[in-house]
């Protein structure tokens, strides 16, 4: 059976430089492909997010529920919350969910939303 490699998200962003700086400076990602005119690759802990420059498309903040783009599991959601908010991230408080996860929601500078979750101890 063919093997599927780890995934990468693809996000349309209105301001490529601002979005890349947010992923680097606030979310702690390494930014690559800086020589490419319309793309940046943000990478952290094996998660890759491809940022595509789309200045004329609808802003993610205006997409309502369509602004959600990913759910990533972490080993310490509370520590991640503290790290990201210390750098200025728009982030919800860690919340225990009835389906057994403890989660935070981060909203990027463009309005994309990503959930980071940790399985609660049983």
WOCORMO-V73926 format. One record per backbone hydrogen bond with DSSP energy under -0.5 kcal/mol. NH is the residue of the N-H (numbers start at 1). CO is the residue of the C=O. E is the energy in kcal/mol with one decimal. If there is no record, write none. Layout:
# WOCORMO-V73926
NH,CO,E
NH,CO,E
This chain:
# WOCORMO-V73926
9,48,-2.5
11,50,-3.1
13,11,-0.5
13,52,-3.1
19,15,-2.6
20,16,-2.5
21,17,-2.2
22,18,-2.0
23,19,-2.4
24,20,-2.2
25,21,-3.4
26,22,-2.1
27,22,-1.8
28,24,-0.6
29,23,-3.0
30,43,-3.1
32,30,-0.5
32,41,-3.3
36,33,-1.6
40,51,-1.6
41,32,-1.9
42,40,-0.5
42,49,-3.0
43,30,-2.6
44,47,-2.2
47,44,-2.6
48,7,-0.8
49,42,-3.1
50,9,-3.6
51,40,-3.1
51,49,-0.6
52,11,-3.3
52,50,-0.6
53,38,-2.5
54,13,-3.1
54,52,-0.6
57,54,-1.2
61,110,-1.5
62,59,-2.0
63,60,-1.9
66,63,-2.0
67,64,-1.9
68,65,-1.3
69,113,-2.5
70,113,-0.8
72,115,-2.8
74,117,-2.6
80,76,-2.1
81,77,-2.4
82,78,-2.2
83,79,-2.5
84,80,-2.9
85,81,-2.7
86,82,-1.8
87,83,-0.8
87,84,-0.6
88,85,-1.5
89,84,-2.4
90,107,-0.6
91,89,-0.9
92,105,-2.1
95,103,-2.2
97,101,-3.5
100,97,-1.6
102,118,-2.8
103,95,-2.6
104,116,-2.1
106,114,-2.8
107,90,-2.4
108,106,-0.5
108,112,-3.0
111,108,-0.9
113,67,-2.9
114,106,-2.4
115,70,-2.6
116,104,-2.4
117,72,-2.4
118,102,-2.4
120,100,-2.8
